[in-house]
């Protein structure tokens, strides 16, 4: 890293890395070096992670006590993980879902669109929205640029589900010939079963989802499709696969 690169007004980071640690073709995260999301990235005690196929990056700002991946409940509601996430223009909208606890979104840069119980709310930088427990919601980037937001998630189990899917993208699980992509049904079912009830997708009634987990999901696992793997929470995994910002 040269002095001129460090002094550049735009911070370019988050590119996928090859086995030698060199950037490979894929999306890059470009930030205003003095902007609020770049400052949060520099302050984060954890690695920058990404999903090139989903045009998404994230870093864990706050993590509960090491090893805490418990289901959310009264004893742990005060001890939540906090994730900063960047959505590129091509980032997909997550399926509508619910949590057994509240979830708070705070826009950091760009305008975050949040759908809560069928109502649309657009959050400019500095504004936040709290979704009550059991209320269906989703979010998206409806702009032509990158949107950064801070989210207080229900549990580390929820974080582990995201990191598992993003790690599988880096491992070439979703695209042909090791290319990046997005999970299909056989990858999604084991993860959705493992993260339930911390996150419950609203694409179908729970009874239908349970039937799918017991049939198609069981077949997927027998074929080698895996659910949540907490090994993907390790910073070392991401430092080998994602370009990290300069210190």
C-alpha positions as CSV (number, residue, x, y, z in Angstrom):
1,X,0.0,0.0,0.0
2,X,1.6,3.3,-1.1
3,X,1.2,6.7,0.5
4,X,-0.6,8.0,-2.5
5,X,-3.1,5.1,-2.3
6,X,-3.7,5.8,1.3
7,X,-4.3,9.5,0.6
8,X,-6.8,8.8,-2.2
9,X,-10.3,10.3,-1.5
10,X,-11.9,7.0,-2.4
11,X,-11.2,3.8,-0.4
12,X,-11.4,0.7,-2.7
13,X,-11.5,-2.5,-0.8
14,X,-13.5,-5.7,-0.4
15,X,-12.5,-7.4,-3.7
16,X,-12.4,-11.2,-3.7
17,X,-8.9,-12.7,-3.4
18,X,-7.4,-15.7,-5.2
19,X,-5.2,-18.3,-3.5
20,X,-2.2,-16.1,-3.7
21,X,-4.0,-13.2,-1.9
22,X,-4.3,-11.1,-5.1
23,X,-7.6,-9.5,-6.1
24,X,-9.6,-11.5,-8.6
25,X,-12.4,-10.3,-10.9
26,X,-15.4,-9.4,-8.8
27,X,-17.2,-6.4,-7.3
28,X,-15.2,-3.9,-5.2
29,X,-16.5,-1.7,-2.3
30,X,-15.7,1.9,-3.0
31,X,-16.2,4.4,-0.1
32,X,-15.5,8.0,0.7
33,X,-12.4,7.6,2.8
34,X,-13.7,10.2,5.3
35,X,-17.3,9.1,5.2
36,X,-19.2,7.6,8.1
37,X,-19.3,4.0,6.8
38,X,-15.5,4.0,6.1
39,X,-14.9,5.2,9.6
40,X,-17.1,2.3,11.0
41,X,-15.2,-0.1,8.8
42,X,-11.8,1.1,10.2
43,X,-13.2,0.9,13.7
44,X,-14.6,-2.6,13.4
45,X,-12.7,-5.3,15.4
46,X,-13.6,-7.9,12.9
47,X,-12.9,-8.7,9.2
48,X,-14.7,-7.3,6.2
49,X,-16.8,-10.1,4.7
50,X,-18.6,-10.2,1.3
51,X,-20.8,-12.1,-1.1
52,X,-19.6,-11.2,-4.6
53,X,-22.6,-12.9,-6.2
54,X,-25.0,-10.8,-4.1
55,X,-23.0,-7.5,-4.4
56,X,-22.9,-7.3,-0.6
57,X,-20.3,-6.6,2.1
58,X,-20.5,-6.5,5.9
59,X,-18.5,-6.3,9.1
60,X,-19.4,-7.2,12.7
61,X,-19.2,-4.1,14.9
62,X,-20.3,-5.7,18.1
63,X,-20.4,-9.4,19.0
64,X,-21.9,-10.9,22.2
65,X,-19.8,-13.0,24.4
66,X,-17.6,-15.3,22.4
67,X,-19.4,-18.5,21.5
68,X,-22.8,-17.0,22.1
69,X,-25.0,-18.3,19.3
70,X,-28.0,-18.8,21.6
71,X,-31.6,-18.4,20.5
72,X,-32.8,-14.9,21.3
73,X,-34.8,-14.5,24.5
74,X,-35.1,-12.3,27.6
75,X,-31.7,-13.3,28.9
76,X,-29.8,-12.3,25.8
77,X,-32.0,-9.5,24.2
78,X,-29.6,-6.9,25.7
79,X,-26.6,-8.6,24.2
80,X,-27.1,-8.4,20.4
81,X,-24.7,-8.5,17.5
82,X,-24.4,-5.3,15.5
83,X,-23.6,-5.6,11.8
84,X,-22.7,-2.9,9.3
85,X,-23.8,-3.9,5.8
86,X,-23.1,-2.4,2.4
87,X,-25.5,-3.2,-0.5
88,X,-24.3,-2.5,-4.0
89,X,-26.8,-1.6,-6.8
90,X,-27.2,-5.3,-7.8
91,X,-27.8,-6.6,-4.3
92,X,-30.9,-8.8,-4.2
93,X,-33.8,-8.0,-1.8
94,X,-33.9,-10.7,1.0
95,X,-37.2,-12.7,1.2
96,X,-39.7,-11.2,3.6
97,X,-39.1,-12.6,7.1
98,X,-39.8,-12.2,10.8
99,X,-37.8,-12.5,14.0
100,X,-38.9,-13.3,17.6
101,X,-37.3,-10.1,18.8
102,X,-37.1,-6.5,17.5
103,X,-34.6,-5.6,14.8
104,X,-33.3,-2.1,14.2
105,X,-32.0,-0.6,11.0
106,X,-30.1,2.7,10.8
107,X,-29.0,4.2,7.5
108,X,-25.4,5.3,7.4
109,X,-24.8,6.2,3.8
110,X,-27.3,6.3,1.0
111,X,-31.1,5.7,1.4
112,X,-32.2,2.3,2.7
113,X,-35.6,1.2,1.7
114,X,-37.3,-0.9,4.4
115,X,-40.6,-2.7,3.9
116,X,-42.5,-3.3,7.2
117,X,-45.8,-5.2,7.2
118,X,-46.5,-4.1,3.7
119,X,-45.6,-0.4,4.2
120,X,-42.6,1.2,2.6
121,X,-40.2,3.5,4.5
122,X,-37.1,5.1,3.1
123,X,-34.4,5.9,5.6
124,X,-31.9,8.6,4.7
125,X,-28.5,8.7,6.5
126,X,-29.0,9.1,10.3
127,X,-32.6,7.8,10.4
128,X,-33.5,4.5,11.9
129,X,-36.5,2.1,12.0
130,X,-37.2,-0.6,14.6
131,X,-39.3,-3.6,13.5
132,X,-41.3,-5.2,16.2
133,X,-41.0,-8.9,17.0
134,X,-43.1,-11.1,14.7
135,X,-43.7,-8.4,12.1
136,X,-42.9,-9.3,8.5
137,X,-40.2,-7.1,6.9
138,X,-37.5,-6.9,4.3
139,X,-35.1,-4.3,3.0
140,X,-33.4,-3.2,-0.3
141,X,-31.2,-0.8,-2.1
142,X,-33.4,1.1,-4.5
143,X,-30.7,3.5,-5.5
144,X,-28.0,3.5,-8.2
145,X,-25.2,3.6,-5.7
146,X,-24.0,1.7,-2.6
147,X,-26.1,1.9,0.6
148,X,-24.6,1.3,4.0
149,X,-26.7,0.6,7.1
150,X,-26.2,-0.6,10.7
151,X,-28.4,-3.4,12.0
152,X,-28.9,-4.8,15.4
153,X,-29.7,-8.5,14.7
154,X,-31.6,-11.0,16.8
155,X,-28.6,-13.4,17.6
156,X,-25.3,-14.6,16.5
157,X,-27.2,-17.6,15.0
158,X,-28.6,-15.1,12.5
159,X,-25.2,-13.7,11.7
160,X,-23.9,-17.3,11.2
161,X,-26.6,-18.0,8.7
162,X,-25.6,-15.0,6.6
163,X,-21.9,-15.7,6.9
164,X,-22.5,-19.3,5.8
165,X,-24.3,-18.3,2.6
166,X,-21.7,-15.6,1.8
167,X,-18.8,-18.0,2.5
168,X,-20.4,-20.7,0.2
169,X,-20.5,-18.0,-2.5
170,X,-16.7,-17.5,-2.2
171,X,-16.2,-21.3,-2.3
172,X,-18.0,-21.4,-5.7
173,X,-21.0,-23.3,-4.4
174,X,-23.6,-21.3,-6.3
175,X,-22.1,-20.7,-9.8
176,X,-20.8,-22.9,-12.5
177,X,-17.0,-23.5,-12.7
178,X,-16.4,-21.8,-9.4
179,X,-18.1,-18.6,-10.4
180,X,-20.0,-16.4,-7.9
181,X,-23.8,-16.6,-7.6
182,X,-26.8,-16.9,-5.3
183,X,-28.1,-20.0,-3.4
184,X,-30.8,-22.2,-4.9
185,X,-33.4,-24.2,-3.0
186,X,-31.1,-27.1,-2.0
187,X,-28.6,-24.7,-0.4
188,X,-31.3,-22.5,1.1
189,X,-33.4,-25.2,2.9
190,X,-30.7,-26.5,5.3
191,X,-29.7,-23.0,6.3
192,X,-33.3,-21.8,6.8
193,X,-34.0,-24.8,8.9
194,X,-30.9,-24.2,11.1
195,X,-31.7,-20.5,11.7
196,X,-35.3,-21.1,12.5
197,X,-36.9,-19.6,14.7
198,X,-34.3,-16.7,14.9
199,X,-35.2,-15.9,11.3
200,X,-38.4,-17.3,9.8
201,X,-39.0,-16.6,6.1
202,X,-42.5,-15.6,5.1
203,X,-42.5,-17.2,1.6
204,X,-44.7,-20.0,2.9
205,X,-46.5,-21.0,6.1
206,X,-44.2,-22.6,8.7
207,X,-46.1,-25.9,8.3
208,X,-45.2,-26.0,4.6
209,X,-41.6,-25.0,5.4
210,X,-41.3,-27.9,8.0
211,X,-42.6,-30.3,5.4
212,X,-40.0,-29.1,2.9
213,X,-37.2,-29.4,5.6
214,X,-38.3,-32.9,6.3
215,X,-38.4,-34.0,2.7
216,X,-36.4,-31.9,0.2
217,X,-34.2,-30.5,3.0
218,X,-33.3,-34.0,4.2
219,X,-32.5,-35.0,0.6
220,X,-30.3,-31.9,0.2
221,X,-28.3,-32.8,3.4
222,X,-27.9,-36.4,2.1
223,X,-26.4,-35.0,-1.1
224,X,-23.9,-32.9,0.9
225,X,-25.7,-29.6,1.1
226,X,-24.9,-28.2,4.5
227,X,-26.7,-25.9,7.0
228,X,-25.1,-23.3,9.2
229,X,-21.3,-23.7,9.8
230,X,-20.0,-21.5,12.6
231,X,-16.5,-21.9,11.3
232,X,-17.3,-19.2,8.8
233,X,-17.5,-16.7,11.7
234,X,-13.7,-16.8,12.0
235,X,-12.0,-13.6,10.8
236,X,-9.1,-15.7,9.4
237,X,-11.4,-17.3,6.8
238,X,-12.4,-13.9,5.5
239,X,-9.0,-12.4,5.6
240,X,-7.8,-15.0,3.1
241,X,-10.7,-14.4,0.8
242,X,-11.7,-10.7,0.9
243,X,-9.4,-7.7,0.5
244,X,-9.2,-5.9,3.8
245,X,-9.0,-2.1,4.2
246,X,-5.6,-0.6,5.1
247,X,-5.0,-0.1,8.8
